[in-house]
Amino acid sequence: MAKKTVASLQTGGKNLTKVIKMVKSEKTGAYAFKEGIVTKDKVQDFFAKK
């Protein structure tokens, strides 16, 4: 039987959060989404950047 690797990835790691930010393009005016995976203490820094 196959070993479950998902369970081993969840133990002992930092608390990670997936963040999605909507960014407006200067050229076209259309919106795009910027995604990232950051630790919980860096979430405010991610949204503060342009």
C-alpha distance matrix in Angstrom:
0.0 3.8 6.5 9.4 12.4 14.8 15.3 16.2 18.6 20.5 21.5 24.6 25.7 29.1 29.8 29.6 31.2 31.3 35.0 36.7 40.3 42.7 45.0 48.1 48.9 52.5 53.1 52.0 51.8 48.4 45.7 42.4 39.5 38.5 35.0 33.7 31.3 33.5 33.5 35.3 38.5 38.9 38.8 42.6 43.1 41.0 43.2 46.4 46.0 47.5
3.8 0.0 3.8 6.5 9.0 11.6 12.7 13.4 15.4 17.6 18.9 21.9 22.7 25.9 26.7 26.3 28.0 27.9 31.6 33.3 36.9 39.3 41.6 44.7 45.5 48.9 49.6 48.6 48.4 45.1 42.3 39.0 36.0 34.9 31.5 30.1 27.8 29.9 30.2 32.1 35.2 35.5 35.4 39.2 39.6 37.4 39.7 42.9 42.4 43.9
6.5 3.8 0.0 3.8 6.1 9.1 9.5 9.8 12.2 14.4 15.3 18.3 19.3 22.7 23.7 23.6 25.6 25.9 29.7 31.7 35.4 38.0 40.3 43.6 44.5 47.9 48.8 48.0 47.7 44.5 41.5 38.2 35.0 33.6 30.0 28.3 25.6 27.5 27.4 29.3 32.3 32.7 32.9 36.7 37.1 35.2 37.6 40.6 40.3 42.0
9.4 6.5 3.8 0.0 3.8 5.6 6.2 7.5 9.6 11.2 12.7 16.0 16.7 19.8 20.5 20.3 22.1 22.5 26.3 28.4 32.1 34.8 37.2 40.5 41.7 45.1 46.2 45.3 44.8 41.6 38.5 35.2 32.0 30.7 27.0 25.3 22.6 24.4 24.3 26.0 29.1 29.7 29.6 33.4 34.0 32.1 34.3 37.4 37.3 39.1
12.4 9.0 6.1 3.8 0.0 3.8 5.5 5.3 6.4 9.0 10.7 13.5 13.8 17.0 17.9 17.6 19.7 20.2 23.9 26.2 29.7 32.6 34.8 38.2 39.2 42.6 43.7 43.1 42.6 39.5 36.5 33.0 29.8 28.1 24.4 22.5 19.7 21.4 21.3 23.4 26.3 26.7 26.9 30.7 31.0 29.1 31.6 34.6 34.3 36.1
14.8 11.6 9.1 5.6 3.8 0.0 3.8 5.5 5.2 6.6 9.3 12.4 12.2 14.9 15.2 14.8 16.5 17.1 20.8 23.1 26.8 29.7 32.1 35.6 36.9 40.3 41.6 40.8 40.1 37.0 33.8 30.5 27.1 25.6 21.9 20.0 17.1 18.9 18.8 20.5 23.7 24.2 24.1 27.8 28.5 26.6 28.8 31.9 31.8 33.7
15.3 12.7 9.5 6.2 5.5 3.8 0.0 3.8 5.5 5.4 6.9 10.5 11.3 14.4 14.8 15.3 17.4 18.7 22.5 25.1 28.8 31.8 34.4 37.9 39.5 42.8 44.3 43.7 42.7 39.7 36.4 33.2 29.7 28.1 24.3 22.2 18.9 20.1 19.3 20.6 23.7 24.7 24.8 28.5 29.4 27.9 30.1 33.1 33.4 35.5
16.2 13.4 9.8 7.5 5.3 5.5 3.8 0.0 3.8 5.5 5.7 8.5 9.6 13.2 14.6 15.2 17.9 19.4 23.1 26.0 29.5 32.6 34.9 38.5 39.9 43.0 44.6 44.2 43.4 40.6 37.3 34.0 30.4 28.4 24.7 22.1 18.8 19.6 18.6 20.5 23.2 24.1 24.8 28.5 28.9 27.6 30.2 32.9 33.0 35.3
18.6 15.4 12.2 9.6 6.4 5.2 5.5 3.8 0.0 3.8 5.7 7.9 7.4 10.5 11.8 11.8 14.6 15.9 19.6 22.4 25.8 29.1 31.2 34.9 36.2 39.3 40.9 40.6 39.8 37.0 33.7 30.4 26.8 24.7 21.0 18.3 15.0 15.9 15.3 17.4 20.1 20.7 21.3 25.1 25.4 23.9 26.6 29.3 29.3 31.5
20.5 17.6 14.4 11.2 9.0 6.6 5.4 5.5 3.8 0.0 3.8 6.7 6.3 9.0 9.4 10.2 12.8 14.7 18.4 21.5 24.9 28.3 30.7 34.4 36.1 39.2 41.1 40.7 39.5 36.8 33.3 30.2 26.5 24.6 20.8 18.2 14.7 15.2 14.0 15.3 18.3 19.4 19.8 23.4 24.2 23.0 25.4 28.2 28.6 31.0
21.5 18.9 15.3 12.7 10.7 9.3 6.9 5.7 5.7 3.8 0.0 3.8 5.7 8.9 10.3 12.1 15.2 17.6 21.1 24.4 27.7 31.2 33.5 37.3 39.0 42.0 44.0 43.8 42.6 40.0 36.5 33.4 29.7 27.5 23.8 20.9 17.2 17.0 15.1 16.4 18.9 20.5 21.3 24.8 25.5 24.9 27.3 29.8 30.4 33.1
24.6 21.9 18.3 16.0 13.5 12.4 10.5 8.5 7.9 6.7 3.8 0.0 3.8 6.9 9.4 11.7 15.2 18.0 21.2 24.7 27.7 31.3 33.4 37.2 38.8 41.6 43.8 43.9 42.7 40.3 36.8 33.8 30.1 27.5 24.0 20.7 17.0 16.1 13.7 15.1 17.0 18.8 20.2 23.5 24.0 23.7 26.5 28.5 29.1 32.1
25.7 22.7 19.3 16.7 13.8 12.2 11.3 9.6 7.4 6.3 5.7 3.8 0.0 3.8 6.5 8.2 11.9 14.6 17.7 21.2 24.1 27.7 29.7 33.5 35.1 37.8 40.0 40.1 39.0 36.7 33.2 30.1 26.5 23.8 20.3 17.0 13.3 12.3 10.2 12.1 14.1 15.4 16.8 20.2 20.5 20.1 22.9 25.0 25.4 28.3
29.1 25.9 22.7 19.8 17.0 14.9 14.4 13.2 10.5 9.0 8.9 6.9 3.8 0.0 3.8 5.9 9.6 12.7 15.3 19.0 21.6 25.3 27.3 31.1 32.8 35.4 37.8 38.1 36.7 34.6 31.1 28.2 24.6 21.8 18.5 15.1 11.4 9.7 6.9 8.5 10.4 11.9 13.4 16.7 17.1 16.9 19.7 21.7 22.3 25.4
29.8 26.7 23.7 20.5 17.9 15.2 14.8 14.6 11.8 9.4 10.3 9.4 6.5 3.8 0.0 3.8 6.7 10.3 12.8 16.5 19.2 22.9 25.2 29.0 31.1 33.8 36.3 36.3 34.7 32.5 28.9 26.2 22.5 20.1 16.8 13.8 10.2 8.6 5.8 6.1 9.0 10.7 11.3 14.6 15.7 15.4 17.6 19.9 21.0 24.0
29.6 26.3 23.6 20.3 17.6 14.8 15.3 15.2 11.8 10.2 12.1 11.7 8.2 5.9 3.8 0.0 3.8 6.9 9.6 13.3 16.1 19.8 22.0 25.8 27.7 30.5 32.9 32.8 31.3 29.1 25.5 22.7 19.0 16.5 13.1 10.1 6.5 5.6 4.4 6.0 9.2 9.6 9.6 13.3 14.1 13.0 15.3 18.0 18.6 21.3
31.2 28.0 25.6 22.1 19.7 16.5 17.4 17.9 14.6 12.8 15.2 15.2 11.9 9.6 6.7 3.8 0.0 3.8 6.2 9.9 12.8 16.4 18.9 22.7 24.9 27.8 30.3 30.0 28.3 26.0 22.3 19.7 16.0 13.9 10.6 8.3 5.6 5.5 5.9 6.1 9.6 9.3 7.8 11.5 12.9 11.2 12.8 15.9 16.8 19.1
31.3 27.9 25.9 22.5 20.2 17.1 18.7 19.4 15.9 14.7 17.6 18.0 14.6 12.7 10.3 6.9 3.8 0.0 3.8 6.8 10.2 13.6 16.2 19.9 21.9 25.1 27.3 26.8 25.2 22.7 19.1 16.3 12.5 10.7 7.3 5.8 4.4 6.5 8.6 9.3 12.4 11.1 9.1 12.5 13.5 10.8 12.1 15.6 15.9 17.6
35.0 31.6 29.7 26.3 23.9 20.8 22.5 23.1 19.6 18.4 21.1 21.2 17.7 15.3 12.8 9.6 6.2 3.8 0.0 3.8 6.6 10.2 12.8 16.5 18.9 21.9 24.3 23.9 22.0 19.8 16.1 13.7 10.0 8.3 5.7 5.4 6.1 7.3 9.8 9.9 12.3 10.3 7.4 10.1 11.2 8.2 8.7 12.4 12.9 14.3
36.7 33.3 31.7 28.4 26.2 23.1 25.1 26.0 22.4 21.5 24.4 24.7 21.2 19.0 16.5 13.3 9.9 6.8 3.8 0.0 3.8 6.8 9.7 13.3 15.7 18.9 21.1 20.4 18.5 16.1 12.4 10.1 6.5 5.7 4.5 6.6 8.9 10.6 13.5 13.6 15.6 13.3 10.3 12.1 12.9 9.4 9.0 12.7 12.7 13.1
40.3 36.9 35.4 32.1 29.7 26.8 28.8 29.5 25.8 24.9 27.7 27.7 24.1 21.6 19.2 16.1 12.8 10.2 6.6 3.8 0.0 3.8 6.3 10.0 12.7 15.6 18.2 17.7 15.6 13.7 10.1 8.4 5.6 5.1 6.4 8.7 11.5 12.6 15.4 15.3 16.6 13.9 10.8 11.5 12.0 8.6 7.1 10.4 10.2 9.9
42.7 39.3 38.0 34.8 32.6 29.7 31.8 32.6 29.1 28.3 31.2 31.3 27.7 25.3 22.9 19.8 16.4 13.6 10.2 6.8 3.8 0.0 3.8 6.8 9.9 13.0 15.4 14.5 12.1 10.2 6.5 5.8 4.6 6.3 8.8 11.8 15.0 16.3 19.2 19.1 20.2 17.5 14.5 14.6 15.0 11.9 9.8 12.4 12.0 10.5
45.0 41.6 40.3 37.2 34.8 32.1 34.4 34.9 31.2 30.7 33.5 33.4 29.7 27.3 25.2 22.0 18.9 16.2 12.8 9.7 6.3 3.8 0.0 3.8 6.5 9.4 12.0 11.7 9.6 8.5 5.6 5.3 6.0 6.9 10.4 13.2 16.7 17.8 20.9 21.1 21.7 18.6 16.1 15.8 15.3 12.4 10.5 12.1 10.8 8.3
48.1 44.7 43.6 40.5 38.2 35.6 37.9 38.5 34.9 34.4 37.3 37.2 33.5 31.1 29.0 25.8 22.7 19.9 16.5 13.3 10.0 6.8 3.8 0.0 3.8 6.4 9.0 8.5 5.9 5.7 4.4 6.3 8.7 10.3 13.9 16.9 20.4 21.6 24.7 24.8 25.3 22.1 19.7 19.1 18.6 15.9 13.8 14.8 13.4 10.2
48.9 45.5 44.5 41.7 39.2 36.9 39.5 39.9 36.2 36.1 39.0 38.8 35.1 32.8 31.1 27.7 24.9 21.9 18.9 15.7 12.7 9.9 6.5 3.8 0.0 3.8 5.6 5.8 4.9 5.5 6.1 7.2 10.3 11.5 15.3 18.2 21.9 23.2 26.6 27.1 27.5 24.1 22.1 21.6 20.6 17.8 16.3 17.1 14.9 11.4
52.5 48.9 47.9 45.1 42.6 40.3 42.8 43.0 39.3 39.2 42.0 41.6 37.8 35.4 33.8 30.5 27.8 25.1 21.9 18.9 15.6 13.0 9.4 6.4 3.8 0.0 3.8 6.0 5.6 8.1 9.5 11.0 13.9 14.7 18.5 21.1 24.8 25.8 29.0 29.5 29.5 26.0 24.2 23.3 21.9 19.7 18.1 18.1 15.8 12.1
53.1 49.6 48.8 46.2 43.7 41.6 44.3 44.6 40.9 41.1 44.0 43.8 40.0 37.8 36.3 32.9 30.3 27.3 24.3 21.1 18.2 15.4 12.0 9.0 5.6 3.8 0.0 3.8 6.0 8.3 10.7 12.1 15.5 16.6 20.4 23.1 26.9 28.2 31.6 32.4 32.6 29.0 27.3 26.6 25.2 22.7 21.4 21.6 19.2 15.5
52.0 48.6 48.0 45.3 43.1 40.8 43.7 44.2 40.6 40.7 43.8 43.9 40.1 38.1 36.3 32.8 30.0 26.8 23.9 20.4 17.7 14.5 11.7 8.5 5.8 6.0 3.8 0.0 3.8 5.4 8.7 10.7 14.4 16.4 20.0 23.1 26.9 28.6 32.0 32.6 33.2 29.8 27.7 27.3 26.3 23.5 21.9 22.7 20.6 17.0
51.8 48.4 47.7 44.8 42.6 40.1 42.7 43.4 39.8 39.5 42.6 42.7 39.0 36.7 34.7 31.3 28.3 25.2 22.0 18.5 15.6 12.1 9.6 5.9 4.9 5.6 6.0 3.8 0.0 3.8 6.6 9.6 13.1 15.3 18.9 22.1 25.8 27.2 30.4 30.7 31.2 28.0 25.6 24.9 24.4 21.7 19.7 20.5 18.9 15.4
48.4 45.1 44.5 41.6 39.5 37.0 39.7 40.6 37.0 36.8 40.0 40.3 36.7 34.6 32.5 29.1 26.0 22.7 19.8 16.1 13.7 10.2 8.5 5.7 5.5 8.1 8.3 5.4 3.8 0.0 3.8 6.7 10.3 13.0 16.5 19.9 23.5 25.4 28.7 29.0 30.0 26.9 24.3 24.1 23.8 20.8 18.9 20.4 18.9 15.7
45.7 42.3 41.5 38.5 36.5 33.8 36.4 37.3 33.7 33.3 36.5 36.8 33.2 31.1 28.9 25.5 22.3 19.1 16.1 12.4 10.1 6.5 5.6 4.4 6.1 9.5 10.7 8.7 6.6 3.8 0.0 3.8 6.9 9.9 13.1 16.6 20.1 21.9 25.2 25.4 26.5 23.5 20.8 20.8 20.7 17.6 15.7 17.6 16.4 13.7
42.4 39.0 38.2 35.2 33.0 30.5 33.2 34.0 30.4 30.2 33.4 33.8 30.1 28.2 26.2 22.7 19.7 16.3 13.7 10.1 8.4 5.8 5.3 6.3 7.2 11.0 12.1 10.7 9.6 6.7 3.8 0.0 3.8 6.6 9.9 13.4 17.0 19.1 22.5 23.2 24.5 21.4 18.9 19.5 19.1 15.6 14.5 16.8 15.2 12.9
39.5 36.0 35.0 32.0 29.8 27.1 29.7 30.4 26.8 26.5 29.7 30.1 26.5 24.6 22.5 19.0 16.0 12.5 10.0 6.5 5.6 4.6 6.0 8.7 10.3 13.9 15.5 14.4 13.1 10.3 6.9 3.8 0.0 3.8 6.4 10.0 13.4 15.7 19.0 19.7 21.2 18.3 15.7 16.8 16.7 13.1 12.2 15.1 13.9 12.5
38.5 34.9 33.6 30.7 28.1 25.6 28.1 28.4 24.7 24.6 27.5 27.5 23.8 21.8 20.1 16.5 13.9 10.7 8.3 5.7 5.1 6.3 6.9 10.3 11.5 14.7 16.6 16.4 15.3 13.0 9.9 6.6 3.8 0.0 3.8 6.9 10.6 12.6 16.1 17.2 18.5 15.3 13.2 14.5 13.9 10.1 10.2 13.0 11.4 10.6
35.0 31.5 30.0 27.0 24.4 21.9 24.3 24.7 21.0 20.8 23.8 24.0 20.3 18.5 16.8 13.1 10.6 7.3 5.7 4.5 6.4 8.8 10.4 13.9 15.3 18.5 20.4 20.0 18.9 16.5 13.1 9.9 6.4 3.8 0.0 3.8 7.1 9.7 13.3 14.6 16.5 13.6 11.6 13.9 13.6 9.8 10.7 14.0 12.8 13.1
33.7 30.1 28.3 25.3 22.5 20.0 22.2 22.1 18.3 18.2 20.9 20.7 17.0 15.1 13.8 10.1 8.3 5.8 5.4 6.6 8.7 11.8 13.2 16.9 18.2 21.1 23.1 23.1 22.1 19.9 16.6 13.4 10.0 6.9 3.8 0.0 3.8 6.3 10.0 11.9 13.7 10.9 9.7 12.5 11.9 8.5 10.6 13.6 12.6 13.8
31.3 27.8 25.6 22.6 19.7 17.1 18.9 18.8 15.0 14.7 17.2 17.0 13.3 11.4 10.2 6.5 5.6 4.4 6.1 8.9 11.5 15.0 16.7 20.4 21.9 24.8 26.9 26.9 25.8 23.5 20.1 17.0 13.4 10.6 7.1 3.8 0.0 3.8 7.1 9.4 11.7 9.7 9.1 12.6 12.3 9.7 12.2 15.2 14.7 16.6
33.5 29.9 27.5 24.4 21.4 18.9 20.1 19.6 15.9 15.2 17.0 16.1 12.3 9.7 8.6 5.6 5.5 6.5 7.3 10.6 12.6 16.3 17.8 21.6 23.2 25.8 28.2 28.6 27.2 25.4 21.9 19.1 15.7 12.6 9.7 6.3 3.8 0.0 3.8 6.5 8.1 6.2 6.5 10.0 9.7 8.1 11.1 13.4 13.5 16.1
33.5 30.2 27.4 24.3 21.3 18.8 19.3 18.6 15.3 14.0 15.1 13.7 10.2 6.9 5.8 4.4 5.9 8.6 9.8 13.5 15.4 19.2 20.9 24.7 26.6 29.0 31.6 32.0 30.4 28.7 25.2 22.5 19.0 16.1 13.3 10.0 7.1 3.8 0.0 3.8 5.5 5.5 6.8 10.2 10.4 10.1 12.8 14.8 15.5 18.6
35.3 32.1 29.3 26.0 23.4 20.5 20.6 20.5 17.4 15.3 16.4 15.1 12.1 8.5 6.1 6.0 6.1 9.3 9.9 13.6 15.3 19.1 21.1 24.8 27.1 29.5 32.4 32.6 30.7 29.0 25.4 23.2 19.7 17.2 14.6 11.9 9.4 6.5 3.8 0.0 3.8 5.5 5.6 8.6 10.1 10.4 12.2 14.2 15.8 19.0
38.5 35.2 32.3 29.1 26.3 23.7 23.7 23.2 20.1 18.3 18.9 17.0 14.1 10.4 9.0 9.2 9.6 12.4 12.3 15.6 16.6 20.2 21.7 25.3 27.5 29.5 32.6 33.2 31.2 30.0 26.5 24.5 21.2 18.5 16.5 13.7 11.7 8.1 5.5 3.8 0.0 3.8 5.8 7.3 8.3 9.9 11.9 12.8 14.6 18.1
38.9 35.5 32.7 29.7 26.7 24.2 24.7 24.1 20.7 19.4 20.5 18.8 15.4 11.9 10.7 9.6 9.3 11.1 10.3 13.3 13.9 17.5 18.6 22.1 24.1 26.0 29.0 29.8 28.0 26.9 23.5 21.4 18.3 15.3 13.6 10.9 9.7 6.2 5.5 5.5 3.8 0.0 3.8 5.6 5.2 6.4 9.0 10.0 11.2 14.7
38.8 35.4 32.9 29.6 26.9 24.1 24.8 24.8 21.3 19.8 21.3 20.2 16.8 13.4 11.3 9.6 7.8 9.1 7.4 10.3 10.8 14.5 16.1 19.7 22.1 24.2 27.3 27.7 25.6 24.3 20.8 18.9 15.7 13.2 11.6 9.7 9.1 6.5 6.8 5.6 5.8 3.8 0.0 3.8 5.4 5.2 6.6 8.7 10.5 13.5
42.6 39.2 36.7 33.4 30.7 27.8 28.5 28.5 25.1 23.4 24.8 23.5 20.2 16.7 14.6 13.3 11.5 12.5 10.1 12.1 11.5 14.6 15.8 19.1 21.6 23.3 26.6 27.3 24.9 24.1 20.8 19.5 16.8 14.5 13.9 12.5 12.6 10.0 10.2 8.6 7.3 5.6 3.8 0.0 3.8 5.4 5.3 6.1 8.9 12.1
43.1 39.6 37.1 34.0 31.0 28.5 29.4 28.9 25.4 24.2 25.5 24.0 20.5 17.1 15.7 14.1 12.9 13.5 11.2 12.9 12.0 15.0 15.3 18.6 20.6 21.9 25.2 26.3 24.4 23.8 20.7 19.1 16.7 13.9 13.6 11.9 12.3 9.7 10.4 10.1 8.3 5.2 5.4 3.8 0.0 3.8 5.5 5.0 6.4 10.1
41.0 37.4 35.2 32.1 29.1 26.6 27.9 27.6 23.9 23.0 24.9 23.7 20.1 16.9 15.4 13.0 11.2 10.8 8.2 9.4 8.6 11.9 12.4 15.9 17.8 19.7 22.7 23.5 21.7 20.8 17.6 15.6 13.1 10.1 9.8 8.5 9.7 8.1 10.1 10.4 9.9 6.4 5.2 5.4 3.8 0.0 3.8 5.6 5.7 8.7
43.2 39.7 37.6 34.3 31.6 28.8 30.1 30.2 26.6 25.4 27.3 26.5 22.9 19.7 17.6 15.3 12.8 12.1 8.7 9.0 7.1 9.8 10.5 13.8 16.3 18.1 21.4 21.9 19.7 18.9 15.7 14.5 12.2 10.2 10.7 10.6 12.2 11.1 12.8 12.2 11.9 9.0 6.6 5.3 5.5 3.8 0.0 3.8 5.5 7.6
46.4 42.9 40.6 37.4 34.6 31.9 33.1 32.9 29.3 28.2 29.8 28.5 25.0 21.7 19.9 18.0 15.9 15.6 12.4 12.7 10.4 12.4 12.1 14.8 17.1 18.1 21.6 22.7 20.5 20.4 17.6 16.8 15.1 13.0 14.0 13.6 15.2 13.4 14.8 14.2 12.8 10.0 8.7 6.1 5.0 5.6 3.8 0.0 3.8 6.6
46.0 42.4 40.3 37.3 34.3 31.8 33.4 33.0 29.3 28.6 30.4 29.1 25.4 22.3 21.0 18.6 16.8 15.9 12.9 12.7 10.2 12.0 10.8 13.4 14.9 15.8 19.2 20.6 18.9 18.9 16.4 15.2 13.9 11.4 12.8 12.6 14.7 13.5 15.5 15.8 14.6 11.2 10.5 8.9 6.4 5.7 5.5 3.8 0.0 3.8
47.5 43.9 42.0 39.1 36.1 33.7 35.5 35.3 31.5 31.0 33.1 32.1 28.3 25.4 24.0 21.3 19.1 17.6 14.3 13.1 9.9 10.5 8.3 10.2 11.4 12.1 15.5 17.0 15.4 15.7 13.7 12.9 12.5 10.6 13.1 13.8 16.6 16.1 18.6 19.0 18.1 14.7 13.5 12.1 10.1 8.7 7.6 6.6 3.8 0.0
